[in-house]
């Protein structure tokens, strides 16, 4: 596992969750409409999961693009998980007032926290990926080869 990417995922999720909750606390009637449809941030999150998740999987060796994709994925995941319980319990018709009811508030905190803990456990349980290990071994071989040729 790439610990940098794990940290980026954790940070992007946590910051997004906190910022969205703060924004909607101070501006509770901030709604996004397309026509007459209220688009909850869960659905924006799903779009970001797709936009970030696919490149994060496909472009493993492009560090900058992959790290950006991981952040986009984390933002989308936080947006989705924030409204997950709220929209299930309210059958998708949740109001701005219901968003702050205890089942929505604590449900979001629990779901996001469990996800963050899951990511942290995966990072601790498997701190380096096979690619990182192979790159380190190759680097060590090159160093030892150059050291041997220098000593001859």
C-alpha positions in Angstrom: 0.0 0.0 0.0 1.2 3.5 -0.8 1.2 5.3 2.6 1.2 8.7 0.9 -1.9 7.9 -1.0 -3.5 6.5 2.1 -2.8 9.7 4.0 -4.1 11.8 1.0 -7.3 9.7 1.1 -7.7 10.1 4.8 -7.1 13.8 4.7 -9.3 14.6 1.7 -12.2 12.6 3.3 -11.8 14.1 6.7 -11.4 17.7 5.5 -14.3 17.4 3.1 -16.6 15.9 5.7 -15.8 18.7 8.2 -16.0 21.5 5.6 -19.4 20.3 4.2 -20.9 20.0 7.7 -19.6 23.4 8.7 -20.8 25.0 5.4 -24.3 23.5 5.8 -24.4 24.5 9.4 -23.9 28.1 8.6 -25.7 28.1 5.3 -28.4 25.4 5.8 -30.5 26.3 2.7 -27.7 25.8 0.2 -29.4 23.6 -2.3 -28.3 22.6 -5.8 -31.0 22.2 -8.3 -31.1 21.0 -11.9 -34.5 21.9 -13.2 -36.9 21.0 -10.4 -34.6 18.3 -9.0 -32.7 18.8 -5.8 -29.3 17.2 -6.3 -28.0 16.1 -2.9 -24.2 16.1 -2.4 -24.3 12.3 -2.2 -24.9 12.3 -6.0 -22.1 14.8 -6.6 -20.0 12.5 -4.5 -20.8 9.5 -6.7 -19.7 11.4 -9.8 -16.4 12.3 -8.0 -15.9 8.7 -6.9 -16.1 7.7 -10.6 -13.9 10.6 -11.8 -11.3 9.9 -9.2 -11.5 6.2 -8.7 -11.0 5.1 -12.3 -7.7 7.0 -12.8 -6.6 6.0 -9.3 -6.8 2.4 -10.4 -5.6 2.7 -14.0 -2.7 5.2 -13.5 -0.9 3.6 -10.6 2.6 4.6 -11.7 1.8 8.3 -12.5 2.4 9.7 -9.0 1.0 13.2 -9.5 -2.1 12.2 -11.5 -2.7 9.3 -9.1 -2.4 11.4 -6.0 -4.8 14.0 -7.5 -7.2 11.2 -8.4 -7.0 9.7 -4.9 -7.9 13.2 -3.5 -10.9 13.5 -5.8 -12.0 10.0 -4.8 -11.7 10.9 -1.1 -13.7 14.0 -1.6 -16.4 12.1 -3.4 -16.4 9.3 -0.8 -16.9 11.8 2.0 -19.8 13.6 0.2 -21.4 10.2 -0.4 -21.0 8.8 3.1 -22.1 12.1 4.7 -25.7 11.7 3.3 -25.8 7.9 3.1 -27.8 7.2 6.3 -29.8 10.4 6.0 -31.1 9.6 2.6 -31.8 5.9 3.4 -33.8 6.8 6.5 -35.7 9.7 4.9 -36.3 7.6 1.7 -34.5 10.1 -0.4 -36.8 13.0 0.5 -34.8 14.4 3.3 -35.2 18.1 4.1 -32.6 20.6 5.2 -34.0 20.3 8.8 -33.8 16.5 8.7 -30.1 16.7 7.7 -29.3 17.9 11.2 -31.4 15.3 13.1 -29.5 13.0 15.3 -29.8 9.9 13.1 -28.3 11.9 10.2 -25.6 13.6 12.2 -24.5 10.6 14.2 -25.0 8.2 11.3 -22.7 10.3 9.1 -20.1 10.5 11.9 -20.2 6.8 12.4 -20.0 5.8 8.7 -17.2 8.3 7.9 -15.3 7.3 11.0 -15.6 3.6 10.3 -14.3 4.2 6.7 -11.4 6.3 8.0 -10.5 3.6 10.5 -10.8 0.9 7.8 -8.3 2.9 5.6 -5.9 3.4 8.5 -6.0 -0.4 9.4 -5.3 -1.3 5.8 -2.4 1.1 5.8 -0.9 -0.3 9.0 -1.5 -3.9 8.1 0.2 -3.5 4.7 2.5 -0.5 4.8 4.2 -1.0 1.4 3.0 -2.3 -1.9 4.7 -5.0 -4.0 5.7 -2.2 -6.5 7.3 -0.1 -3.7 9.1 -3.2 -2.4 10.3 -4.2 -5.9 11.5 -0.6 -6.5 13.4 -0.6 -3.2 15.0 -3.9 -4.0 16.0 -2.8 -7.5 17.5 0.4 -6.0 19.5 -1.6 -3.4 20.8 -3.9 -6.2 21.9 -1.0 -8.2 23.6 0.6 -5.2 25.4 -2.6 -4.3 26.4 -3.1 -8.0 27.8 0.4 -8.2 29.6 0.0 -4.8 31.2 -3.3 -6.0 32.4 -1.7 -9.3 33.7 1.3 -7.4 35.8 -1.0 -5.1 37.2 -2.9 -8.0 
